[in-house]
Amino acid sequence: MTQYIFPCIDGHTCGNPVRLVAGGARVSKARTCWNVARIFWPNTTGSAPA
């Protein structure tokens, strides 16, 4: 299994967790946030990724 390290900034907004990937990820050609989620979580079936 390949492992990657991404520098991240963790925080919260109105009590909800937020993780900003600050580098190390490839540039996505996705046009919407939903498509980005489908790239990172390919098994997403209509609900938010777990």
C-alpha positions in Angstrom: 0.0 0.0 0.0 1.4 3.4 -1.0 1.4 6.1 1.7 1.6 9.8 1.2 2.2 12.7 3.6 0.2 15.9 3.1 1.0 19.0 5.1 -2.4 20.0 6.6 -4.0 22.7 8.7 -6.7 21.5 11.1 -9.3 23.8 12.6 -13.0 24.2 13.2 -15.7 26.5 11.9 -18.9 26.8 14.0 -18.0 23.5 15.7 -17.4 21.6 12.4 -14.0 20.1 11.7 -12.0 21.6 8.8 -8.9 20.2 7.2 -7.0 22.3 4.6 -4.4 20.3 2.6 -1.6 22.9 2.3 0.5 21.0 -0.2 1.7 17.7 -1.6 -1.5 16.9 -3.5 -1.8 17.0 -7.3 -3.7 19.7 -9.0 -7.3 18.6 -9.6 -9.1 19.1 -12.9 -12.4 18.8 -11.1 -14.8 21.6 -11.7 -17.0 21.2 -8.5 -16.4 20.3 -4.9 -18.5 17.2 -5.4 -16.2 16.0 -8.2 -13.2 16.6 -6.0 -14.7 14.4 -3.3 -15.4 11.7 -5.9 -11.6 11.8 -6.8 -10.5 11.5 -3.2 -13.2 9.1 -2.2 -14.1 7.1 -5.3 -16.6 4.9 -3.5 -18.9 7.9 -2.6 -22.4 7.0 -3.5 -24.4 10.1 -3.0 -23.7 10.9 0.7 -20.8 12.8 2.2 -17.6 10.8 2.5 -17.1 9.2 5.9 
